[in-house]
Structures are given as C-alpha cells and as structure tokens.
C-alpha cells in the first residue's frame, strides 16, 4: 500500500481527529472513522476553491516566485505639501452705532447731510448730526491704525485706511453714491493729506520723514477718481532748494489745487518773516516760492500757513497764523487765482471756517468773530459756551447753521450745533 506524504506548504491543516478510543480503522496508531475522512475531504475541497497553494497539487510552471521588495531608504523622504485654500472672505459686519459716537472729524455738506470719522470707522448723518449711521466698506479691516478722509460733496468721498503697523501704506476706499458702495485700491501712501478738485482729479501728499523742523514729502496724482495714482514729485535731498524744487527744510502741512495744473503746498518754518508757501503751474512737477508781505508790526513774526480755500476758481482765502508775543490770525485774499495776495485786518488766533469768499468765522474763547466782507471788518459775538480748550473743528454750511466738534483730554467727543449764526450752541448729545 502506497504511503501518503505529510502535507506541507503554504497552508497548515489541523483536521479534527477522533480520539484513539473511538471505534474505526487504525492509521499510524490513531483510529480514523468514515466521518473523519469525510471531514478531511471537505476541508481539502474548500482549500482548493480558495486558491490555497499546496505543493504537488499545482503544476510546477504555475508557481510564481515573488520579487523581493526593496527596503525603504534610510533617510525620511520630504513630504509633499498640499496648498491650504485661503478662507473665503466674509463681509465685515456693520457694528451698532453707539448713542454717542466718538467722532474725530466731520464734514457737513448741507443742513441735513454730512460725513464723520472716528478713529477707525466712517459714518453718515442725514438729520443734521442728531443721529449717525456707519457706512463701512465690505472687507474693510477695523483696527486702531490711522484713518483719513476727504469728502467732496454728499456723494463723493475718499477714505484712506492704514494696513501697515508703521503706517507707510494703506487701502484707499472711494464712493460716488454716498457710501452705499465702495471701491478699494492699495496705495503706497502713509497718512496722506487728500484733496480733490472734482470727482476724477485729486492729489495725495504724505510725509516720508521729518527731523528738526524739516520734512520730506511725496506727491501723488490721480485722474480717474483714485483708481490709479502717479507719483509726480518727491523731495530729493541732493536737489532740495534748487530752482523748481521744494526745500527739505520746513514742516509741510497740506496741498490745494484749483484745477488740474495750478496748486499750492503750505507749511511752516521757524525763520522770522519767512512764508513757507510754494506754487506749481504744471500739476506739481516744479515749484516756485511765493513771498507774502506781512502786516505792519509783524514783519519778524513766525508764520504757519494753511492750504488756501477757493470759491469759484479765482477767489481764494489763505489762512495764516503769525506768532510774535501772541498768535494772531490773518487771511490773505486773491481775486485772480493766486497771482497776487492782499491782507486785511487781523483777529485773535482761533479755529476758523469760511462758507463763501466773503463770509467766515474765527472762534476764540467765548468770542466768535464774524466777517461779511472777506475779513476787511470783523464783528464779535459772545457765545453761551467756551470751547477753546477742546474745539477741534468748526463747520458752517449757511449764515446761521453750523457745528462745533470738541474732544476732551480723555478722548471723549461732543458735537454742538448753532442755528443763530454762532451765538447759541446746543450739544446734540
């Protein structure tokens, strides 16, 4: 009888074996029953159906020798970086306007409508300043960084918001529908002085550094409402003071243009009798110094000149503070677009505002000086409040209606309104 070889291979089989004391046929000292044989045959059949490899059952040529898998390298491979998608920008929620908004700036355009700024937000009023609504551009970052604005009229406004910790650049937001919609552009401007002559043409001047009563500036121009800006001038220390150039000396404080070509930059310099006033006729590319004749008795005073105010293109007023033993305010007048300037009577130095070439105010203590003839004569009114220590902005829109914005030492602002030309002032909150 042919002996069976022991089963070896990739499958290990442990059949259920009947103990030796069970009746049946003896195989190598064990007793195997018919039931055990049936179980063994069943297990073998199942193994064959499940592709279990048994030597001697499959033909030799069908056996595949596996290819050895190479060992991984000893160094750890660099992982592939999967770009993380940027989060979808979420519109900035409009905060609730507090009962008493901390305004730092106002620009009233008529008896009902005006603009306001806080340290970091933009507001509008449509009821003469009693209530204010936020008009915040979508995506505007609300932070403690500087904010500055210029508002041409009820509809057109530009607001610069810093987006750099050092204030060296920012986002310029512009609207032509009263703040309902805004467009934005990043600009290389730091805390600029903005001025527009119409909805398309404007200038931005910012200081790029100051030291010991001197400052460098850059001047930019736009002809498309602020969408794009061109640098038209910068102070080069190597050429400062040459013909056609602005000097590095002096602190520059503002710029005014009356059309696309003709404008002025103003400032101050601690030199007796020197007027820091320069004029351009080519959109700001070259500049010429403008000398001013000082009033009698003030020839050795130190001058601080603010940007001129123009009404109707040719009629302008140039506000000048002259300091000797005490500061005074004088207003130089032009009727020919700045070709010549003439000064009249001086008043005490204070906050001022003009609504026309002829009609203006200067407020000092409890006295409000008023003129109806471009400063040739001044009348004085005694007011019901003294805001001289806290006043930051005086803003009239008619002969009778005006506002006074104050800020105390704790940074708390109040808004006052007059309806009688400045004698009586009532706080709006």
HELIX and SHEET records of a PDB file:
HELIX    1   1 UNK A   34  UNK A   49  1                                  16    
HELIX    2   2 UNK A   60  UNK A   62  5                                   3    
SHEET    1   A 2 UNK A  25  UNK A  27  0                                        
SHEET    2   A 2 UNK A  30  UNK A  32 -1                                        
SHEET    1   B 4 UNK A 105  UNK A 108  0                                        
SHEET    2   B 4 UNK A 114  UNK A 117 -1                                        
SHEET    3   B 4 UNK A 122  UNK A 125 -1                                        
SHEET    4   B 4 UNK A 133  UNK A 134 -1                                        
SHEET    1   C 4 UNK A 147  UNK A 151  0                                        
SHEET    2   C 4 UNK A 157  UNK A 162 -1                                        
SHEET    3   C 4 UNK A 170  UNK A 175 -1                                        
SHEET    4   C 4 UNK A 183  UNK A 187 -1                                        
SHEET    1   D 4 UNK A 193  UNK A 196  0                                        
SHEET    2   D 4 UNK A 202  UNK A 211 -1                                        
SHEET    3   D 4 UNK A 214  UNK A 222 -1                                        
SHEET    4   D 4 UNK A 230  UNK A 234 -1                                        
SHEET    1   E 4 UNK A 251  UNK A 257  0                                        
SHEET    2   E 4 UNK A 263  UNK A 268 -1                                        
SHEET    3   E 4 UNK A 277  UNK A 280 -1                                        
SHEET    4   E 4 UNK A 288  UNK A 289 -1                                        
SHEET    1   F 3 UNK A 302  UNK A 305  0                                        
SHEET    2   F 3 UNK A 315  UNK A 323 -1                                        
SHEET    3   F 3 UNK A 309  UNK A 311 -1                                        
SHEET    1   G 4 UNK A 302  UNK A 305  0                                        
SHEET    2   G 4 UNK A 315  UNK A 323 -1                                        
SHEET    3   G 4 UNK A 327  UNK A 334 -1                                        
SHEET    4   G 4 UNK A 342  UNK A 343 -1                                        
SHEET    1   H 4 UNK A 302  UNK A 305  0                                        
SHEET    2   H 4 UNK A 315  UNK A 323 -1                                        
SHEET    3   H 4 UNK A 327  UNK A 334 -1                                        
SHEET    4   H 4 UNK A 347  UNK A 348 -1                                        
SHEET    1   I 4 UNK A 351  UNK A 354  0                                        
SHEET    2   I 4 UNK A 360  UNK A 364 -1                                        
SHEET    3   I 4 UNK A 367  UNK A 371 -1                                        
SHEET    4   I 4 UNK A 379  UNK A 382 -1                                        
SHEET    1   J 4 UNK A 391  UNK A 396  0                                        
SHEET    2   J 4 UNK A 402  UNK A 407 -1                                        
SHEET    3   J 4 UNK A 413  UNK A 418 -1                                        
SHEET    4   J 4 UNK A 426  UNK A 427 -1                                        
END                                                                             
